[in-house]
Amino acid sequence: MLDSMSAKAGKAEEVEEETVARTEEPSHDLQKKSVAVQCSSAKSFEDSNIVLVKCWSDNEDDEEADKLADNKKLRRREKRDLKRKLLSGNTDEGIGEKKVKLEERDTISQSHATYQKNPADTSAGDIKSEDLELDATLPDTAKKIINANALKQTRPGYSDDRFSETTYYFDKGLRKVYPYYFTFTTFTKGRWVGDTVLDVFSREFRAHPSHEYKRCIEAGSLTVNYEKVSVDYKLKHNDLLANVVHRHEVPVVASPIEVVHIDKDVVVINKPASIPVHPCGRYRHNTIVFILAKEYNLKNLRTIHRLDRLTSGMLMFGRTVRKALELEEQIRNRLVHKEYVCRVEGDFPFEEIECTEPIEVVSFKIGVCKVSAKGKECSTTFKKVGFNPKTNISVVRCMPHTGRMHQIRVHLQYLGYPVLRDPLYNHPVFGPEKGKGGKIGKTDDELIQDLIHIHNAENWLGLDGSEGAGVMSIPLVETVTGDSNDNECSSCDLENLSREEDNLPLNSVATQTNHDEPDPHFRTEKLTREPTCSECNVQYRDPKPMDLIMYLHALRYEGPNWSYETSLPAWADVNWTED
């Protein structure tokens, strides 16, 4: 069965005339192929046998695709306006008045466009007071719009200056990031208006105690509209909150990213486990989009779909807006066949099983789901590949027909065969049977509180995308107490860094665009330490690489006239055992 699953991996993709020509190879080895990839320098990758050479630009179709996307948004807006008109019973006169108001607002914005800064010339912290000085004759509404637009230009994005904030180094099978300074920004939400800045941070961002936020406000590292304010300052509409922090990122596995397929429209990779797709929570540089941009020079990629941080496997990106919208639409309309492989506890039934239990999101805040009659319709087909009676472990193929959050993991938990090394759904917090048959034995509120308690004790719950993780950070790896050293950042544990060359993934060290190469060892001169940083005074104990891997892998995606497949992970062999 495994042979049939992996047989398609060696098939070559047909390349049309507009795609780049493959480079010449003197070798007759059919397993070695080369593909033209956009990059600033030639670089070979042992694992994927890909040669990087400077090639095409993906801007040729962007203008037309942008128009297509804008038209789509316009149609949605027109439908919403029509629906509001029907529901509210507005007369034509009322609609005409709204139209006049919109035209007046557009006229104001266009006539005072000179007050807005150019995004290409602006970076966080460069805003000047004279840029916000507006004509006294302008209406208050126009002033707020222009003020907000000028401040918004300072928000950080995926630009070269952001990529150069820090660099990577490898240690004991982990990819790590040197600590760096970063400015978190967010506009005031409606529910915050009228509250003091200290109350908002203490209530909404609970990563640190109230006195820590008070210290940041008084020190001027936490500002409003890039100006120092008092702790009693009451937030207003369009206020921009900015918090400068000394950021420590969580380590991820140092496995190389394998490029499965690449052309002028699509990039397909084999994502290692433990690396998030895009920045979220405590992850920024240790994310797929940042690593691809910095080490593979694959920038401006459009996310088509995502995988859970702990899930490995096939991940697609669009290089043009048109292709990204096309593939995203196919996935949304369920025209894409997905196939995963996993290792589960127990002897999975031999017959094919289709689980159609609905799934409900218990908490978006911490990202936890369960089977519930109140959930959304859901369907997953499972087929056993093999069983090892010595280890009581099965290898199972999974075909999700819908795309709910944590769908495969929740359905396997419900069936009583949780995914191995799943720190969330394979845990007694769901009850003595780990949620089998939907039997949890506690309310949703009790489950959430228990999960938060377990997270604080075991440091495994992923708070990806939570508001608390967006302004300040919390430790996700286990900490140990000890005396801090004022002369060095103790979180790096300099004395215990590994120096073994054999354990380093040297084949993943690629040339970074406008950056130094990732360091095979920690370099003290690249370390920054902030005296007021709470994390600099905490000693971390690194996780083992295997602790960051969950045995769930996206093997193959197939759509109309296309199909991509990764190689099988080593653990997909039913006789495989952990070292």
N, C-alpha and C positions, 0 to 999 in steps of 0.2 A: 504493500500500500504506500509506504513511504517513497519507494522508487517511482511510483506513478505520480506522486505529489511533486517530486523534484525533477521529473523528466523534462518539464517545460522550461525549466530555468535556463537550459542551454540553447534554446531556440533564438535565432537572430531576428530582430525587428526589421521589417521592410522600411527603407528610407526613401522618401519622395524627393523630387528634384530640388525643391526649395530648401531641404535640410542640408547640413554641411557634409562635405565629402569626407569619408573616413581616411585617416592617415595611412600611408604605406607602411607595411611591416615586412622586414626582411625574413622574419621567422615564418615557418609554415605551420606552426603550432596553432591548431584551430581554436584552442581555448583562450588564446591571448588575442584580444581585440583592442582597438584604440578608437576613441571617439573624440571629436573636436569639442572642446569646452572653453567657454569664455574664461580667460585667466591672463594675468600679466606676465607669467613666465611658464616655461615648460616644466612639468613635474610629473613623475610617474608614481603610481600607487600600486604597491605589491598586491594587495588583496583584491582590488577591483580591476587591475590591469588596464587602468584608464590613463591616457596621456593628455595632459592639459596644454592646449595651445591657444593663442589669441584668435578669436573668431568673431562671430556676428554680433550685431546689436539687436535687442528685442524691442526697439522703439518704433519700428516701422508700422506696426498694426495698432499701436496704443491709441493714436488719435481717433481712429474709427471706433475702436472698442470703448473708449471713454464716452463718445457720443451715444453709443448703444446703451451703456450703463446709465447715462443721464436721462435718456428717453425712458428707460425703465422706471427710474425714480419719478419722472414727471407723470407717467401714467398712474403710478401708485398714489401720487399726491392728488391727481384729479379724481380718482375713485374715492379717496377719503373725503375730499371736499364735497363731492356729490352725495355721499352717504350722510355727511353732517347736514347738508341742505335738506334732505328728505326727512331726517329725524327731527330736526329743529323747526321745520316748516318755514324757513326763511323765505322772504319775498325777494323778487328780483332787485328791488330797491336796496334791500339790506346787503345783498351780495355785491351790488354795484358800489356801495359805500366801502365795503371791505377791500374791493379791488383798488379803489382810489387810495385808501390808506397804504396798501402794499406798494403802489406805485410811488407814493410820497416817500416811503421808507427807502425804496431802492434809489430814488433820486438823491436823498440825503447821503446815502452810503457812497454813491458814485462821485458826488461833488466834493466829498471830503476824503477821497481815497488817498490823498497825499499824506494824511496823518498816519496811515498804516505803514509799518516797516516791512521790508523785503525779507521773506523767510530765509532766503539763501544767505543773507548777511547778518543774521541774528542768531545768537546762542543764549542759553540760560545765563542770566546774570548780567547781560550786556544792555538791558533796558535803561534808558536815560529819562530823567524827569521831563526834559524838554520835548521828548517824543509824545508825552501824554498831555501836553498843554494844548487845550482846544479853544476854539473861538467862543467867547462868552455868549455870543448870540445864538449858538446852537441849542436846540431843545435838549432837555435832560436825557431823553431816550437816545438821541443820536450820540451824545457824549458817552453814555454807557456802552453803546455798541462799538464805538471807535476805541474806547479804553480797553474793552474786552479783547477786541481783535489785536490791538498792539501788544497786550500782555500774552495773548495766546501764541504769538509768533516765537516767544522765548521758550516754549515747551520743548523738551528733548525728543529726538526721534532717531531713526536709523540712518545717521549721517556718519561721515568719516571721523569727525571729532568724537562721536560717541564710541565708535569702534576702537579708538586709540586711548580710551580711558585707562585701560589696563591690559595685561597680557596673561597668558596661561603658563603653568608649569605642571609637570607630572611627578607624582609621588606615590609609590606603593600601589600602582594600578589605578590611580585616581587622577582625574583632570581637575586641577585647582586654579583659582583666580587670585591674583594679588589683590589685597584690599585697596579700595579706591574711593574717591569722593564723588558723590552723586546727589543731584537735586531732584527730589520727588515733588511733583506739582499736581494740583487739582483745583478746579473751580468750586466755589461754594455751592453746595446743593440747597435746594429750596427749603428742606427741613432744618438746615443749619442757620438760616437767616435770623438774626436777632440774638443768637446765642454767643457767648464769649468764645474766643479762639481756644482758650484752655479747656473749657467744658467740652467743646466739639472733639478735640484730640483725645481727651480723657475718656469720652464716651464711645466714639466711633473707632478709634485706633487703640486697641488694648494691648498692643505688643509691649508697651512699657508703662510703668506707673505714672500717675499724674505729676509727681514732682520732677520726673525726667523731662516731660514736655514743658513744664514751667521753666526749668533750667535752660532749655533750648530757646524758648521765647525771649527770656531775659538776656541770653547771650547773643541773640540776633541771628542764630542759624535757622530758626523757624520764623518766617516772615509772611506778611500779607501784602500783596502787590509789590513784592521785593523791597518792602520797607519795614523797619523794626517797629513793632507795636507793643503795647502793654498786654499783660495777661487778661485784662478786663475788656479788651477791644471786642466790640460786637460786630459780627460778620454781616456784610451786606451782599446784595446780588452782584454777581460778576467779580467778587473778590477772588484773587488768585493766591492760594496757599502754597508756599514753597518751603521745603524742609531739606537743608543740606546735611547729609549724613556720610559717615565713613562706613562704606558698605563692605560687608564680608559675605561672599557667596558660598553656597553649599557645594561640596565636591560632587562630581559625577564620575561614572566609570570612564576610563581612558580608551575604550574601544574605538577604533577608527570608524568614520562614517563611510560606508560603501556606496558608491554611485552605481545604481542599477541600470539607469537609462537616462540619456540627456539628449535633447535636440533644441531647436530654437523656440519651442513652445512649452516644453515640460521638462522638469527635473524630478527624477524618481530616485529615492535613496533607501538604504536599509538603516533605519534608525536604531542606535543602541538603546538599551533599557536605561532608565534613570535620568535621561536628558529631556527636559520639556521642549515642546516645539517652538514656543515663542516666550518672550519675557513674561514672568508672572511670579508673584510672591517674592521669594528670595533669589530667584534665578533671573539673570540678565545675560551676562557673557557666556555662562554655561548653558546656553540654549542652542537648538539646532540652527535657527536663523542667523544667530551671531557667529557661530562656528563656520557655517557655510560661507558667510560674507567675508570673514576675516582670513580663513585658511584656504578656501576654494575660490574666492573672488566671485561667488554667486550671490549677487546683491539684488535687491528689489524683487525678491520672490514673492508671489502671491499665494497665501495659504488656501488650499482647496479643501482639505479635511485635516483632522488632528488625531493623534493617538495619545492615550494616557501617558503620563510621565514614565511610569514603570513598564509600560508595554513597549516591546521592540517591534521592528518590522517595517513593512512597506509604507512609505510616506511620499505623497506627490505634492509638487509645487508648480504653479503656473509661472512662466516667464513673460507672458503677455496677459493683459486684462481679458482679452477675448477668450483665450484658452481656459483661463481660470474660471470665468463665468460659465463656459460651456460644460466643463467637468463638474463644477459645483451643482449645476442644474441637473445633470445626469444622476448624481448621487442623491439629490433632494427628491427626484422623481423615481428613485429606486430602480434605476436602469443599470446599476453597477452591482455585480456579483462579488461578494467579499468572502475570503476564506482565511481563517486563523487556525493556529495549532497551539495546544497547551498541554501541560502536565497537571493532573488532578489527583487528589487523594482517593483511594479506593478502586474497586474493580467496576469500571463503567459498563453498563449493559451493552451487549453485543449488537442488538438491533438499533436502527437509527431512531433517534428521539427528536421530536419537535416540541420545544417549550414555547407556549403562547401566553404565559402569565404576564399581565400588565405590570409595568414598572412605574413607581412613583418616586419623585425626588423628595427625600425626607428633609434635606437641608441643602440649599444652594450655597450657603455660606461656607460649609466645610466639605461639600461635594459628596453626599452619601445618599444612596438609593435603596429601595427595597421593593419586593413584590407586594402589590396591593391592588384590591379591586378598584380603588380610586385612581389608579395610575393610568398611563397611556398604553394603547395597544402595542404589543411587542411580540416578535417571533424570532426564534433562533433554532437552527437544526444542528444536532450533534451526532457524530459518528466516531466510534472507537477505532483507533489505529492499532493499538496493542496494549498489553497488560503485563506487568512484571510482578509475579506473586511474591518474589523475595522482598521487594520493597513496598508492595501494595500500592503501586503507582500506575496510572493509566495515561496514555497519550491519546488525545482526542482532537478531532477536526471540528471546527465550529464555523457555521455559515449564518451570520446574522442577516436577517431580511429587513430589519429596521435599524435605526441608528440612535437608540436611546443611550443616555449616559450610563457607563459601566454595564452595558447590557449583558455581555457574555459572562462577566464575573458574577453578576447578581443571579442570572439564571442557573449557573452551575452551583452557586451557593444554595439556591432553592431546591435543586435536584439532589443535593447532599454530596456533591463532588467538587468542593471548592478548589480553586486554582492554587497550586503550591507556591509558597512565598508571596501570597497576596496578603499584605499586612493589614488590610481593612476587612474584607469579607471572609477571610479564613481566620477568624478570631473569636474567642469565647465571649466577647462583648455582645455578640448577637444571641447568646444563650448557650446552654450546654451542648446543643447539637449544631451550633454555629449557623443558625438561621435555616436549617433544613426544613422544607415544607412551609416556609414562611413563619415558623414558630419562633418568635423572638422573646415573648414573655414580658415586654415592657412597652410603655408608651413612646411616642416619637420624641417627646421632650426628655424622657429618661434616657433614651438611646443617645440623643445628642449630647447630653451632659456626661454620660459615661464615656462616649467617644472622646470628648474634650479632655476628660480626666486621664484616659489612657494615653492620649497624645502627649500630655504634659509629663507623664511618667515614662513612656517608651519612645517618644519623639518620632512617630512614624506617620501621623495623619497629615496628608497633603492639604495645605491651605491655599492652593493655587487660585489666584484671582480674587482672594478675599480682600476687603478694604483694609483690614488691619495690616496685611503684609505689604500694602502699597506705600506706606509712609515710613514705617520703621520695621525693623526685622526682628525675628525671634529665632532662637536656636532650633534647628531640626535634627542635629546629631547630638548624641549623648555627651554631656559635659561632665568633667571631673573637677573637683575643687582643688585648689592649690595656691601657693603664693605667686602673685604676678610679678613679672620682672619689668621694671620701669624703663629699661634700656632696649627692650625688644618686644614685639607683638607675640605674646605667649600663645595665641591661638594657632600659630604656625608650628609650635613644638620643634624648634630648630635642632635640638640635640638628637631627636629621634627620627629625623628624616632619612629615608632609605637612600642608599647609594649603590644599589645593585643594578647594574646595566641590563641584566637579563630580564628584569621585570618591567622594563620601560617599553611602551608601544612606539618604537622609533619610526615604524612605517606610517604612523599617523601624523608625523611632524611635517607639515607642508609649509611652503612659503606664504606668509601672510602679506596681504596688500598693505603697503605703507606701515608695516609692523615688524618687530623682531620675531624670529621664530619662537615657538613655545619652548620653554626651558626644560631640558631633561631633568634638571635638578633645581631645587629652590635657590634663589639668588638673593642674599641679604640686602644688596644695594637697591633692589626693586621694591622693597617693603616700605610701606608708609604706616605710620602709627599716629593716632590721634589721642592725646591725653584724656579728652572727655568722652572717648568712645567706650561704651560699656562692654562691647564685644572684644576689644583689644585686651581687656583684663580678664577674659574667660579662657580657660584652657580646654580645648576640644579634643575628644578622642575620635579619630577617624573611623568611619565604618569600613568594613571589608567590602571589596567590589561585589562579592556574591550577595551581600546584604542589600544591595541596591537593584537586584535583578528579580523580576517576577516572571514566572514561566508562562507567558502569554505573548504570542508573536503573530503579527499580521503577515500572512504568507503571500496572498495573491489578491489583486483587484482586477476585474475584467469588465469592460464596458463595451458599447457599440463600436466595433472595428478596432479595439485596442485591448491589450492585456499586459500586465506587468507582474512579475513574480520575483521574490527574493530567494536566496538559498536558505535551506533549513538550518535552524540553530542546532548546535551539537546535542542539546538536551532533548531534541525531538526523537532521538533514538531511545526506544523503550528500555534498552539495556544500559543506557548511559548512567553513570553515577557521579556524584559530586566529589571533587578532589578533597 
